[in-house]
């Protein structure tokens, strides 16, 4: 199992090394426009996107807290049995 996992990880990382490198020019540093963000801000949808991201993050955090409490409870019961 570990062997296949290692092979899978090596295969997945090989794609990151095979991507084309685009040189960064001075005009890239001067560019302060983000067309997608500007369009979302104009339409008022940037707030919807921010809200969805916050809901996902809060849900993930809540899930982690619940799982941590369950694990703590199981650990306590195992300690009491021993």
C-alpha positions as CSV (number, residue, x, y, z in Angstrom):
1,X,0.0,0.0,0.0
2,X,2.8,2.4,0.9
3,X,4.5,1.6,-2.3
4,X,1.5,2.5,-4.4
5,X,1.0,5.7,-2.4
6,X,4.6,6.7,-3.0
7,X,4.2,6.0,-6.8
8,X,1.0,8.0,-6.9
9,X,2.6,11.0,-5.1
10,X,5.7,10.9,-7.4
11,X,3.4,10.8,-10.4
12,X,1.3,13.7,-9.1
13,X,4.3,15.9,-8.4
14,X,5.8,15.3,-11.8
15,X,3.1,17.4,-13.4
16,X,4.1,20.4,-11.3
17,X,7.7,20.2,-12.7
18,X,6.5,19.8,-16.3
19,X,4.6,23.0,-16.5
20,X,5.7,25.8,-18.8
21,X,7.6,28.6,-17.1
22,X,6.4,32.1,-18.1
23,X,8.9,34.8,-17.5
24,X,7.8,37.7,-15.3
25,X,8.3,41.2,-16.9
26,X,8.3,44.7,-15.5
27,X,4.8,45.3,-16.8
28,X,3.5,42.5,-14.7
29,X,4.6,44.3,-11.6
30,X,2.9,47.5,-12.7
31,X,-0.4,45.8,-13.5
32,X,-2.9,46.5,-10.7
33,X,-6.1,45.3,-12.5
34,X,-7.8,42.1,-11.8
35,X,-10.6,41.9,-14.4
36,X,-12.5,39.0,-12.8
37,X,-12.6,40.7,-9.4
38,X,-13.6,44.1,-10.9
39,X,-16.4,42.4,-12.8
40,X,-17.6,40.6,-9.7
41,X,-17.4,43.8,-7.6
42,X,-19.4,45.7,-10.3
43,X,-22.2,43.1,-10.3
44,X,-22.2,42.9,-6.5
45,X,-21.4,39.2,-6.6
46,X,-18.1,39.5,-4.8
47,X,-20.0,39.6,-1.6
48,X,-21.8,36.3,-2.5
49,X,-18.5,34.7,-3.2
50,X,-17.0,35.9,0.0
51,X,-20.1,34.7,1.9
52,X,-19.8,31.2,0.4
53,X,-16.1,31.0,1.2
54,X,-16.9,32.0,4.8
55,X,-19.7,29.4,5.1
56,X,-17.4,26.7,3.8
57,X,-14.6,27.7,6.3
58,X,-16.9,27.9,9.2
59,X,-18.5,24.6,8.4
60,X,-15.1,23.0,8.1
61,X,-14.0,24.4,11.4
62,X,-17.2,23.3,13.1
63,X,-16.8,19.8,11.7
64,X,-13.2,19.7,13.1
65,X,-14.4,20.8,16.5
66,X,-17.2,18.1,16.6
67,X,-14.7,15.4,15.5
68,X,-12.2,16.5,18.1
69,X,-14.9,16.2,20.9
70,X,-15.8,12.7,19.7
71,X,-12.2,11.6,19.6
72,X,-11.7,13.0,23.1
73,X,-14.7,11.1,24.4
74,X,-13.5,7.8,22.8
75,X,-10.0,8.4,24.3
76,X,-11.5,8.9,27.8
77,X,-13.6,5.7,27.5
78,X,-10.5,3.7,26.5
79,X,-8.5,5.1,29.4
80,X,-11.3,4.1,31.8
81,X,-11.4,0.6,30.5
82,X,-7.7,0.1,31.0
